[in-house]
């Protein structure tokens, strides 16, 4: 594993290596032992998660679910397929 792969795994799987697939976790833990950049990547991800957790959760619009369903129904209509 190189640092780019480690960054990709942190981006996709998060900063808690215990939740990673076993082989990725083992390789990730090995990277942390030998790479200062890998440790920095993990620290930055943890800092970012902490910062996001401190923010208030935004409220979704009351009609969000119905708007999404309307869009999917429109996308599934025969008219939209004929136009494609």
Helices and strands as residue ranges (DSSP letters): H 3-13, G 17-19, H 22-34, H 36-54, H 64-76, H 78-83
